[in-house]
Amino acid sequence: MKAHCLLVRHLFPLFAFLAVLQGCSRADKPVDGATVFRQCASCHQVGANARGGFGPQLNGLFGRRAGATADFAYSPAMKASGIVWDEQTLARFLANPDKAMPGTKMRFWGIGNEHEMRALLAYLRSFQDAH
């Protein structure tokens, strides 16, 4: 009985502490933008020789007018939106494309995780000068 009390009194708090540490390390782990982009890559390309396909290429996206590249047949909603892409407009659109722009052709459920959103936007920004 004495050994049982010793285990409960000393080991249980240790295991609880270790579980909390493990949970924190997962939550604080940096998110890689390239990993987040994998869910975009079936429709979009970035980098040298990127081309439009099921979606437009995303090089030089920041400061670009929505629906303005010649490599993709955009929806009338996208063309008429008047949006110029920056971190705020992209974050709003990528969080819920259908809500942000009814009539968009983009079929995507959205990014709800703030860390993933920031990582993706930083990754896309790294292709600002790519051709």
SULLINJO-V770727 format. One record per pair of residues at least 4 apart in sequence whose C-alpha atoms are under 6 Angstrom apart, sorted by the first residue. I is the first residue (numbers start at 0). J is the second residue. Records with the same first field share a line. If there is no record, write none. Layout:
BEGIN
I = J, J
END
This chain:
BEGIN
4 = 8
5 = 9
6 = 10
7 = 11
23 = 27
24 = 28
31 = 118
32 = 118, 119, 122
39 = 43
40 = 44
42 = 53, 54
43 = 54, 55, 56
44 = 49, 56
45 = 49, 56, 57, 58
46 = 129
47 = 129, 130
49 = 56
50 = 56
51 = 55, 56, 70, 71
55 = 71
58 = 126, 127, 129
59 = 127, 128
61 = 84, 85
62 = 83, 84
63 = 83, 84
64 = 82, 83
65 = 82, 83
66 = 73, 77, 78
74 = 103, 104
76 = 80, 102, 103
84 = 88, 89
85 = 89
86 = 90
89 = 93
90 = 94
92 = 96, 99
93 = 109, 110
94 = 109, 110, 111
95 = 109
96 = 100
97 = 101
END
